[in-house]
Amino acid sequence: MAADLGELLVPFMPTIRVPKTGDRVYKSECAFSFDSPESEGGLYVCMNTFLGFGREHVERHYRKTGQSVYMHLKRHVKEKTTGAAGGAIPRRRNGKVFLDLELNRDFNGEEYEYEDEAKLVIFPDHFEIPLPNIEELPALVTIACDAVLNAPSAYKKQEPESWEEEIQVSRHARSLRQLDNGVRIPPSGWKCQKCEMRENLWLNLTDGSVLCGKWFFDGSGGNGHALEHYRETSYPLAVKLDTITPDGADVYSFEEEEAVLDPHMSEHLSHFGIDMLQMQRRTENGHHTDSNPRPRVSEWEVIQESGMKLKAVFGSGYTGIKNLGNSCYLSTVLQVLFSIPDFQRMYVGNLQRIFDYSPLDPTQDFATQMAKLGHGLLSGQYSKPPMKSELIEQVMKEEHKVLNGHQQRGISPRMLKALVSRGHPEFSSNRQQDGHEFFLHLINLVERNSAGSENPSDSFRFLVEERVQCCQTRRVRYTQRVDYCIQLPAPIEAATNREELLAYEARRKEAEENTRAPPEPVRARIPFTACLQAFTEPENVPDFWSSALQAKSAGVKTSRFASFPEYLVMQIKKFTFGVDWVPKKLDLAIDVPDFLDLSRLRATGLQAGEEELPDLMPPIVLPEDTRDNSMSSTDSPEIDEGAVMQLAEMGFPLEACRKAVYYTGNMGPEMAFNWIIAHMEEPDFAEPLTLPSMMDPLPSTSDSPMGATPLDNLPPEESIAILTSMGFPRNHSIRALKATNNNLERALDWIFSHPEEEESDGLSDMADTEPNDNAFSNMNSHSDSTLSPDRETSGPRVKDGPGRYELFAIISHMGASTMSGHYVCHIKKEGRWVIYNDHKVCLSERPPKDLGYIYFYRRLSSS
């Protein structure tokens, strides 16, 4: 028999590989579906590429690649019989077979056990060879099988790159000396003992000093008095006061210069009268919560509809998404996007075509992974109601609540998250993120990957008309820009309960001064009409240069809709930056309407009697040392290195920090920080700062391509692709990028300010600089009859229509900061509101329309 197996495998031996260092073995999930070894058909792992495939998709891979040998993995899960040995983790049979396969948490209890089964399968005849079969298989095959079975899963290799570095126990924790000086720390009202700082305060665990920090490991700011105190006393450990919970706290070691663990934290804190067990817990249902709970407790309950008997729903469109650990921001955005027909049609409607034409490694293909997740959400395959027998059994056990949680397992977005977050400094981490920023990031990826095909993000795209007026000459300039979301201010001064808020603020300050517990917080209630009014009001233009005066002057800007999108996304600007540079959320409620009519905000363009500002560019002001030619091209510009280092210590790339400080005129780290937030998505964000040399031609007022920057090099293809995916011609996009130093936002403004330019003789000089390959030349060859018919072909694709909308989805955030908390979404389907809370999907009893963070409206059909 051994000889027979050897002869059988001889033709396939060149295709069987042993996993090397760096190879990822996908043995926990299919590349095209959410099938796993626990699925009915098990999982097939290619012995050449180490990609995993469910039963439905393995034949496709065989036909495409000709790879014939696969390892079939199957896990059989069953309930333990009465009296079976217990344990926190189920007992394994054949434990070595799936040595490093992740356990399904749904079966990680004492009531279940499982059996693992592995075998080699040879296609196309499906000849099976049970494993282990060491005596009968060739040595190379045995080694390859053993290596696959014992390899860590693909995502365990990625996690160390994404997760923060593991924190170690401080060497000072066990022998820490604490002074018996009678210091007792009150539960609130803390203030730095050397300044007026009331945030980012650190308690020294030796003498009980409460002092402010300065740019510690978490990026928070202060005056550095805690560090000064260490230098004076050598007392090594400090704990951040607002992080203390029964589970631990943030501890920093000045001597070791890093965040550390203190196993004796409870004892060390009790020395100063702090009882850890009485502090607010950090986690609630597995989600990060706040150390100051009271303004947030009701928010968590209201948004998650806690205490209500919510009915679980199953089937197509009612599949939940597992939380990978602070991944709820991603889940809520994806749930909303795949409730929109354009995204369903693009990725699920074209599922077979996308899968058939996917690259050899489908785990790295955006369209494939979006189609996979969309099918998982919409097929109903992973959201099936329990059988009657299961219901009866669970009711008899009085475990109906467990049943709902057990049956609604949801699908894991791990493969898509790894792809869309790759290379992004924030989304690739395992920390909580801003849902609005992720929405824009995902739309950017959709734009970039929709070349030559339908672009579902067209549904969100609209044009904003900006009218800028010179206050001195009263002359105006009209420009247009592309946007995907409107950001509504939340004017606290317009709150209907303003007197109540003022009284609360007075009580809070009094409590702080007298070191008493803070009063019960009051939530601001702001009319939606006030938010809309604040959005439409004129705003001052900083450093406005009037082309009529050819000098700086006062200017005001108003914004209106040049087109209305099919789906309107509206973000409430609830977040502001605290003293410690951490985004903090305003506690407010807004009466957002179910129906919205924005028709009166339609742009009107240049009006009779208005005079336009001359089309002149402001002169470039060069540094003094550049004017007198004392600065060579190799010299560095004047940059505040102190501000650069402060930003770099927050985790931003050094070159990006240098550019931020330079482009904000050395106005300080706060201005530079805002520049970073606004430019993080640009392709050249982390590229070194480059300045035009004295030999570069200055901008002219002509329409010549040489009006801004030299044409020696083409802009990045990624930037060109983004503009062409919006409907702009390739040559026009290149000119715009060259004229604006490859700045995407400014390039869009340039395009709108030069709409009359066609492909003229002036472009002929660019022909020699064009690349030979036409990978992007046919990006917009398709047509879409639903797009605005009167829009010029050189403009962006928009689906203009009436400005009347109906609310259909809400993404809500719970917590005090975008860096913590939890996201939940409510979506209106089939005339009823449904709450999506990670893997749990239920009918909503009371959707929190006044506490939302991002609102999604769909256009009402014309009657």
HELIX and SHEET records of a PDB file:
HELIX    1   1 ALA A    2  LEU A    9  1                                   8    
HELIX    2   2 VAL A   10  THR A   15  5                                   6    
HELIX    3   3 ARG A   55  THR A   65  1                                  11    
HELIX    4   4 ARG A  105  PHE A  107  5                                   3    
HELIX    5   5 ALA A  139  ASN A  150  1                                  12    
HELIX    6   6 ALA A  154  SER A  162  1                                   9    
HELIX    7   7 HIS A  225  THR A  233  1                                   9    
HELIX    8   8 LEU A  241  THR A  243  5                                   3    
HELIX    9   9 MET A  265  SER A  270  1                                   6    
HELIX   10  10 MET A  276  GLN A  278  5                                   3    
HELIX   11  11 ARG A  294  GLN A  304  1                                  11    
HELIX   12  12 CYS A  328  LEU A  337  1                                  10    
HELIX   13  13 PRO A  341  PHE A  343  1                                   3    
HELIX   14  14 GLN A  344  VAL A  348  3                                   5    
HELIX   15  15 LEU A  351  ASP A  356  1                                   6    
HELIX   16  16 PRO A  362  GLN A  364  5                                   3    
HELIX   17  17 PHE A  366  LEU A  378  1                                  13    
HELIX   18  18 LYS A  388  MET A  396  1                                   9    
HELIX   19  19 HIS A  400  GLN A  407  1                                   8    
HELIX   20  20 ARG A  414  VAL A  420  1                                   7    
HELIX   21  21 GLY A  435  ARG A  448  1                                  14    
HELIX   22  22 PRO A  456  SER A  459  5                                   4    
HELIX   23  23 ILE A  492  ALA A  494  5                                   3    
HELIX   24  24 ARG A  498  GLU A  513  1                                  16    
HELIX   25  25 PHE A  528  THR A  536  1                                   9    
HELIX   26  26 SER A  599  LEU A  601  5                                   3    
HELIX   27  27 GLU A  624  ARG A  627  1                                   4    
HELIX   28  28 GLU A  641  ALA A  648  1                                   8    
HELIX   29  29 LEU A  654  TYR A  663  1                                  10    
HELIX   30  30 PRO A  669  HIS A  679  1                                  11    
HELIX   31  31 PRO A  705  GLY A  707  5                                   3    
HELIX   32  32 GLU A  717  SER A  725  1                                   9    
HELIX   33  33 ARG A  730  ALA A  739  1                                  10    
HELIX   34  34 LEU A  744  SER A  753  1                                  10    
HELIX   35  35 ASP A  761  THR A  769  5                                   9    
SHEET    1   A 5 GLY A  52  PHE A  53  0                                        
SHEET    2   A 5 LEU A  43  CYS A  46 -1                                        
SHEET    3   A 5 VAL A  69  GLU A  79 -1                                        
SHEET    4   A 5 TYR A 112  ILE A 122 -1                                        
SHEET    5   A 5 ARG A  92  ARG A  93  1                                        
SHEET    1   B 5 GLY A  52  PHE A  53  0                                        
SHEET    2   B 5 LEU A  43  CYS A  46 -1                                        
SHEET    3   B 5 VAL A  69  GLU A  79 -1                                        
SHEET    4   B 5 TYR A 112  ILE A 122 -1                                        
SHEET    5   B 5 PHE A 127  LEU A 131 -1                                        
SHEET    1   C 6 GLN A 168  VAL A 169  0                                        
SHEET    2   C 6 GLU A 258  LEU A 261  1                                        
SHEET    3   C 6 VAL A 251  SER A 253 -1                                        
SHEET    4   C 6 LEU A 237  LYS A 240 -1                                        
SHEET    5   C 6 LEU A 201  ASN A 204 -1                                        
SHEET    6   C 6 VAL A 210  CYS A 212 -1                                        
SHEET    1   D 2 THR A 283  GLU A 284  0                                        
SHEET    2   D 2 HIS A 287  HIS A 288 -1                                        
SHEET    1   E 4 VAL A 476  ASP A 483  0                                        
SHEET    2   E 4 PHE A 462  CYS A 470 -1                                        
SHEET    3   E 4 GLY A 555  PHE A 561 -1                                        
SHEET    4   E 4 GLU A 539  ASN A 540 -1                                        
SHEET    1   F 5 ILE A 486  LEU A 488  0                                        
SHEET    2   F 5 TYR A 567  ILE A 572  1                                        
SHEET    3   F 5 ILE A 854  ARG A 859 -1                                        
SHEET    4   F 5 ARG A 804  MET A 814 -1                                        
SHEET    5   F 5 PHE A 595  ASP A 597 -1                                        
SHEET    1   G 7 ILE A 486  LEU A 488  0                                        
SHEET    2   G 7 TYR A 567  ILE A 572  1                                        
SHEET    3   G 7 ILE A 854  ARG A 859 -1                                        
SHEET    4   G 7 ARG A 804  MET A 814 -1                                        
SHEET    5   G 7 HIS A 822  LYS A 829 -1                                        
SHEET    6   G 7 ARG A 832  ASN A 837 -1                                        
SHEET    7   G 7 LYS A 840  LEU A 843 -1                                        
SHEET    1   H 2 ALA A 524  ILE A 526  0                                        
SHEET    2   H 2 LEU A 588  ILE A 590  1                                        
SHEET    1   I 2 TRP A 545  SER A 546  0                                        
SHEET    2   I 2 ALA A 551  LYS A 552 -1                                        
SHEET    1   J 2 PHE A 575  PHE A 577  0                                        
SHEET    2   J 2 PRO A 583  LYS A 585 -1                                        
END                                                                             
